[in-house]
Amino acid sequence: MPPMKRKKEEATMSEPKTKYDRQLRIWGELGQAALEEASICLLNCGPTGSEALKNLVLGGVGSFTVVDGSKVELGDLGNNFMVDDERSVGQSKAKSVCAFLQELNDSVKATFIEENPDTLISTNPFFFSQFTLVIATQLVEDSMVKLDRICREANVMLVFARSYGLSGFVRVSVKEHTVIDSKPDHFLDDLRLNNPWPELKSFVETIDLNVSDPVAHKHIPYVVILVKVADEWTRSHSVQDDIYGLWMRITTKKLSKQLSKFLLRVESALRFNNDTCAEPNSNSSDFWVMVAALKEFVSNEGDGEAPLEGSIPDMTSSTELNTIYQSKAEADFLVMEKRVKNILKKIGRDLSSISKPTIKSFCKNARKLKVCRYRMVEDEFSNPCVTEIQKCLADEDYSGAMGFYVLLRAVDRFTANYNKFPGQFDGGMDEDISRLKTTALSLLADLGCNGSVLPDDLINEMCRFGASELHVVAAFIGGIASQEVIKLVTKQFVPMLGTYIFNGIDHKSQLLTL
Amino acid sequence: MADLEAPQSKTRDLDKLLLRAGNLVGPDFYPGAELRDDIRDYVRVLVVGAGGLGCELLKDLALSGFRNLDVIDMDRIEVTNLNRQLEDVGKPKAEVAAKRVMERVSGVEIVPHFSRIEDKELDFYNDFNIIALGLDSIEARRYINGVACGFLEYDEDDTPRRETIKPMVDGGTEGFKGHARVIVPGVTPCFECTIWLFPPQVKFPLCTLAETPRNAAHCIEYAHLIKWPEVHGGKSFDPDEPEHMKWVYDEAIKRAELFGIPGVTYSLTQGVVKNIIPAIASTNAIISAACALETLKIVSGCSKTLANYLTYNGGEGLHTKVTEFVRDQDCLVCGPGILIELDTSITLQKFIDMLEEHPKLLLSKASVKHGKDSLYMQAPPVLEEMHRPNLSKPLYDLMGRVQKDTVHVFGTALKNEEKQSSLTKLRVVFKGADGVTDMDTAIGA
């Protein structure tokens, strides 16, 4: 069959799934479903907003609304991929961007509103309640604060993004975001070598390490060896003895190279997310109900441990061992399920309102739960962590990003005073530079950072940027923003904590928590 | 806030960077309209790869003042590729990518090349000011790296000659992770200098596959690597052929059932066999933007450049880091070249034979090029026959009787027990060439 014909046939097989194949391998069916149910509001569709939204549309987001009252200018043709050619100059930018995105993925529901976002924020706050999440791009400080209040009130997730010359930032603002499926890259296996339960202990006892047949010896799973030796060792040493002693003891037995590698994965003590949360009530989210059950479990059946995860890494002769781990995990799950149902009953909720798969996933991920909480931007703006600012400004790797953070706020103050951004126009550059410097220093003083300096070169650069929105920077920032949106919407992986400041000069961008 | 003082311009935003002087800029930055116009009119950029990264790169470059772009990719579009309209399935990726961007950005010229990177002449690559890579394989990166570094020439005192430096910007992504790096041959480490950065590919021990499978991937690879050749003999497995894939999947299921192993799905089968790299639009967007930004900065000097490796990880929070790697002075690829000392009487045939034995090269079936002249070509047959007489001539004569010079050799190298196409630079020095007889034996390094 000639190549082209074959590809067309493959195409008709299961189109919606295969279209998203590459990303399904990352966030799975559940994540994809969450994306398809989400409705996104984009404020301002310059390149920053458009590029962010584009990535989400490609990902299969359910619906979006673009809010932008501006008309296409000639300059937009030079930085915005989604604006048509010269003929669209003078027409609605939102309309153009919306049409492009609709064409990109015909499954998404696309709408636009020709309105200045600042106006909408001031006159119609309830507009935002209908969305899952708002991506607010290129807003000045004032509007950011107002929108933040609105979204917190309405419990709508919010992501800010801004491109400014070779600088910019992304900031998530949500009251609380809980993650069960955090999918960390590296995480210790739940082997319980230090604390084997009865079934594991008896299995280990059936195996004799001193077996003479080398083949049989080679096939002993390393877990068994470690449990045995750890047990012997604790019996003859006090708890204070260091790991080196254990290592020495183990290496005197003839073990394979593979085992030595695995020894590096010795479990650390259970680190439990001891979050201060009140007793669950009828308003508590599923997450907190399950956390309450988890706490009970750990204090009772768990004997200090969370439910067993159940899966073990691939190793020689592990089939029987696999069963032992899986059985315990299943038993722990059943206990958790009972406790969850008890709590649901206590708070007057339907016993089946938290599904089995949800509880199972929670048990599997019990050691990896994440809770993210974000300060409101107005709190951060009026009361940032001063020591952090000072420390960063003095650090070679952080001063660029921290400088940009301050300057990005300073330019908004500048605009409030002089009705234009510094360096926005070609004339009067020197004056703008000196004014921006004064503005920035007074801002630092207001925050309590007396004595901190901003590099003059950076202030000059900020004026040089002249509030430009460069496509490449917008694509980068938009990419970061869309990434965060995906994590927030799918509730998988961990969203960033803090403000990401982009430093396009030397790429020493930083995540600042202030 | 519209700029009411000056007439509207398409390059409204770029102008701020290119027309205005600055302090945190490159060493040869001459701001002005001329710089902007020169970039637009004369600078040529090659984008290698027209997949997720490549397409974004083209768009980013087109909207950063570049007008003369080329893109090369040997593949056709599949349904599973991101950002594809159904009617494009089956067409060459390079052609569709070029068309897409030219449609939206007026004035940009993008020449697509539906071909393998190895099939292009070296001259083709030399025509570009800078090469941007959006590839998904180590081999392809190595090849381009070899080509670009091959242009590099050194002075008497081993300093790289500026006009022979061919910069590259390389990006790669996998799920939420990615990297962007700047390679300036002779100055920053090249791809080969830092080859140790890449982890070894996952390979299962054969006995596990044959005797004691424990997980779904083992079952799949058993069907793929052991059962298929057993049943199909000489017929090679084609991962793009749905019938082949389905056969492997069915066999994997059988084996999994035999051993009581869960988890074999069609999707996993594809993933394992094709070594599919999961991809998301946002990571591609981020990395290509970083690459395009560096391309603009390198070409124009409008800001400092990335020094020299940026890593990005967006899965757990957000982490970006810049690492300044250092060149390997003895790098076989971007260094001055492996020194080969020869006697003036050595024939070309003997030289080619020596390459096979040389411990650092192990190069078989070598073709030899001296500057613009091909001294010997292994293929195609017509050219092989034409160059065959050279084999019996002294290399010294063929190279114009110079005491030392650079040659490039291209052939099959044995690296880590795998055969790979290899292009290497050699510094050939002839002993006794300047009339002074060297009493030491000087045959082959």
Interface residues (C-beta under 8 A of the other chain):
Chain A: P3 M4 R6 K7 K8 E9 E10 A11 M13 E15 T18 K19 D21 R22 Q23 L24 R25 I26 P47 E51 K54 N55 L58 G59 E73 L74 G75 L77 G78 N79 N80 F81 M82 D84 D85 E86 L104 G165 L166 S182 K183 P184 D185 D314 T316 S317 S318 T319 N419 K420 F421 G423 Q424 F425 D426 G427 D456 D457 L458 N460 E461 R464 F465 G466 A467 S468 E469 L470 H471 V472 V473 A475 F476 G478 G479 I480 S482 Q483 E484 I486 K487 F493 V494 P495 M496 L497 Y500 G504 I505 D506 H507 K508 S509 L511
Chain B: M1 A2 D3 E5 A6 Q8 S9 K10 T11 R12 D13 L14 K16 L17 R20 A21 G22 N23 L24 E56 K59 D60 L63 S64 R76 I77 E78 V79 T80 N81 L82 N83 R84 L86 V89 G90 R104 V105 S106 G175 F176 T212 R214 N215 D240 E241 P242 G260 S267 G271 I276 I277 P278 A279 I280 A281 S282 T283 N284 A285 I286 S288 A289 A290 A292 L293 L296 S303 K304 L306 A307 L310 N313 G314 G315 E316 G317 L318 H319 T320 V322
